[in-house]
Amino acid sequence: MILGKKRKLGRKVEEMSVGEKLKLTEKIEDKDLLLYLGLTNDGNPLYIQHDFASQTSYGKPIVPAIMLTGIVTSAISKYLPGPGSHIVEQHLKFLKPVYHYTTIDFLLQVISVDVEKNLVEIEVTAINEDGDTVIEGKITSTPPRLENQLTSQAMDNF
């Protein structure tokens, strides 16, 4: 429950199939960067100082890789498979830097479903507004599964 409200669980592994896709678009804004930096206390000048970043090969401040990872993992938690799922493995490559104010299209696609092990493997690709692939990789997630447990009703018989 989040703040006293029940949330609908995501889909079970039996309800998922290879080829399912999710596309989402995110624009990296100042507020997002400031929230990240405030939460992590990460003062890397490459992320926030234009003077410093202009002297690097990047030329200007870039978005932290872990912040981009957060967008991807959030999509898993919210949509594919959804609430109640858990990431058990991730492998992401950050092929090109993502700059402040960039719009990114994220594509997540289910590439394998293992019902017995309760695992789905999801391919991740992120493309910037110039058409460049900036992230690629795979994430393995366990869809929500509630174990059969004794309930208070079963205990009423004792």
Secondary structure, 3 states (H helix, E strand, C coil): CECCECCCCCCCHHHCCCCCEEEEEEECCHHHHHHHHHHHCCCCHHHHCHHHHCCCCCCCCECCHHHHHHHHHHHHHHCCCCCCCEEEEEEEEECCCCECCCEEEEEEEEEEEECCCCEEEEEEEEEECCCCEEEEEEEEEECCCCCCCCCHHHHCCC
